[in-house]
Amino acid sequence: MSKEIQDMGEQVVKTKGKPRGGNSPMIGDNGLMLQEGDNAKILGVNIKLFNMSKVDLHDPEAVAERLTEFFMLYAENDMKPTVAGMGMALGLDRRRLWEIKVGAQTSNRWIEDLPSEVKDSIKKAYSLMENMWESYMNSGKINPVSGIFLGKNNFGYQDKQEMVLTPNTQNESDFNEDDLRKRYLTDSTTIDS
């Protein structure tokens, strides 16, 4: 349909509405534009993480205090906490956090040697992060594309379909020699019995 519509000699111009997909997270700024000072705030939080003293991962109280300090740092700066940031606060990378969270058997013997209270604190903090991620996603407080990536990357979510194929097997009791001859041989006179 054209933009212009002829109606009884008058020219009526049809105004174009919002295009399909107008709420796409890939079009427009969708809140992704930085405000003045955002980079300085983000960098400031990361410098504080970088300069944190080493925490004794064998001391459950020290680990619990560090996790509280980590969450408070992000809260004071009105920022969403990150898994990588939690790793920095503890002196670990996010893969080691994941191994602790899922109880993975690794070649890192020191993870297995951590006190169960320390592992439990890390697992609880990781669960808190996952819950926050879900809350942000459910309330539209995070870009959907970013949120999906974070869910898959940090929390083990998957976006896949599984199909189970079962071969069609025939029982020997279903086997009939005459039916096979009729089905596969066109000239039954050449069959030697």
C-alpha positions in Angstrom: 0.0 0.0 0.0 1.4 3.4 -0.9 1.9 6.2 1.6 -0.5 8.4 -0.2 -4.1 7.3 -0.5 -6.6 9.0 -2.9 -10.0 9.6 -1.2 -12.7 11.3 -3.3 -10.4 13.8 -4.9 -8.6 14.7 -1.7 -5.1 13.6 -1.0 -4.7 11.9 2.4 -1.2 11.1 3.6 -0.8 8.1 5.7 1.7 8.5 8.5 4.1 5.7 9.1 3.8 4.1 12.5 6.4 2.4 14.6 8.1 -0.3 12.5 7.8 -4.0 13.5 10.5 -4.8 15.9 10.6 -1.2 17.2 11.5 -2.5 20.6 14.5 -4.4 19.4 17.4 -4.4 21.8 19.7 -4.0 18.8 18.1 -0.7 17.5 18.6 2.6 19.1 20.4 3.3 22.4 18.1 1.2 24.6 19.8 2.7 27.7 23.2 1.7 26.4 24.4 5.2 26.0 26.9 6.3 28.7 26.2 9.3 30.9 28.9 11.7 31.9 31.0 10.1 34.7 29.9 6.5 34.0 33.3 5.4 32.8 35.0 7.0 35.8 32.6 5.3 38.2 33.1 1.9 36.5 36.8 2.3 36.5 36.9 3.5 40.1 35.0 0.3 41.2 37.4 -1.9 39.3 40.5 -0.1 40.7 39.1 -0.7 44.2 38.7 -4.4 43.3 42.2 -4.5 41.9 43.7 -3.0 45.0 42.0 -5.2 47.5 44.4 -7.1 49.7 44.7 -10.8 49.2 42.1 -12.7 51.2 42.9 -16.0 53.0 40.6 -18.4 51.2 41.0 -20.9 54.1 39.4 -18.5 56.6 35.6 -18.6 56.4 35.1 -15.3 58.2 37.6 -13.5 56.0 35.9 -14.8 52.8 32.4 -13.9 54.2 33.7 -10.3 55.0 35.2 -10.0 51.5 32.0 -11.0 49.8 30.1 -8.5 51.9 32.7 -5.8 51.0 32.3 -6.8 47.3 28.5 -6.4 47.3 28.6 -3.2 49.3 31.2 -1.7 46.8 28.7 -2.2 44.0 25.7 -1.1 46.0 27.5 2.1 47.1 28.2 2.9 43.4 24.7 1.9 42.2 26.1 -0.8 39.9 25.1 -4.3 39.1 27.7 -6.7 40.6 29.5 -9.0 38.2 30.8 -12.6 38.5 34.2 -11.5 37.3 34.2 -8.8 39.9 33.4 -11.3 42.6 36.3 -13.4 41.4 38.6 -10.4 41.5 37.5 -9.7 45.1 38.4 -13.2 46.1 41.6 -13.4 44.0 40.0 -16.0 41.6 38.9 -16.0 38.1 35.3 -16.7 37.1 36.1 -20.3 36.0 37.4 -21.2 39.4 34.3 -19.7 40.9 32.2 -21.9 38.6 34.2 -25.0 39.6 33.5 -24.2 43.3 29.8 -23.5 42.6 29.2 -26.8 40.7 31.6 -28.9 42.8 33.5 -29.8 39.7 36.4 -32.3 39.9 39.4 -30.4 38.8 43.1 -30.8 38.7 43.2 -27.8 41.1 43.8 -29.7 44.3 43.6 -26.5 46.3 39.9 -26.1 45.5 39.1 -29.4 47.1 41.2 -28.4 50.1 39.1 -25.3 50.8 37.0 -25.5 54.0 33.4 -26.4 53.3 32.2 -23.2 55.0 34.3 -21.2 52.4 32.8 -23.2 49.5 29.3 -22.7 50.9 29.8 -18.9 51.2 31.0 -18.7 47.6 28.1 -20.9 46.4 25.6 -18.7 48.3 27.1 -15.5 46.8 27.0 -17.1 43.4 23.3 -18.0 43.9 22.7 -14.4 45.0 24.2 -13.2 41.7 22.1 -15.6 39.7 18.9 -14.5 41.6 19.8 -10.8 40.9 20.4 -11.6 37.2 16.9 -13.3 37.0 15.4 -10.3 38.8 17.0 -7.8 36.4 15.8 -9.9 33.4 12.2 -10.2 34.7 11.9 -6.5 35.5 13.5 -5.3 32.3 16.6 -3.8 34.0 19.1 -5.4 31.7 19.4 -5.6 27.9 17.8 -9.0 26.9 20.7 -9.9 24.6 23.3 -9.2 27.3 21.1 -11.0 29.9 20.9 -14.1 27.7 24.6 -14.1 27.2 25.3 -13.7 30.9 22.9 -16.5 31.8 24.6 -18.9 29.5 28.1 -17.7 30.3 27.9 -17.4 34.1 25.0 -19.4 35.3 25.0 -22.5 33.0 21.7 -21.8 31.2 21.2 -23.3 27.8 19.2 -22.5 24.8 18.7 -25.8 23.0 16.2 -28.4 22.0 16.9 -32.1 22.3 15.4 -34.6 20.0 15.6 -38.3 20.8 15.5 -40.5 17.7 14.5 -44.1 18.2 15.2 -46.5 15.3 12.2 -48.3 14.0 13.1 -51.9 14.7 11.2 -54.9 13.5 10.7 -58.0 15.5 11.6 -61.4 13.9 7.9 -62.4 14.5 7.0 -59.6 12.0 9.2 -61.1 9.3 7.2 -62.7 6.5 9.1 -64.1 3.6 6.2 -63.9 1.2 5.5 -60.2 2.0 9.2 -59.4 1.3 9.0 -61.2 -2.1 5.9 -59.2 -3.0 7.4 -55.9 -1.9 10.9 -56.2 -3.4 10.8 -58.6 -6.4 8.9 -57.5 -9.4 9.1 -60.8 -11.3 8.1 -63.7 -9.0 8.8 -66.3 -11.8 12.6 -65.8 -11.4 12.5 -66.8 -7.7 14.1 -70.1 -6.9 12.6 -71.6 -3.9 
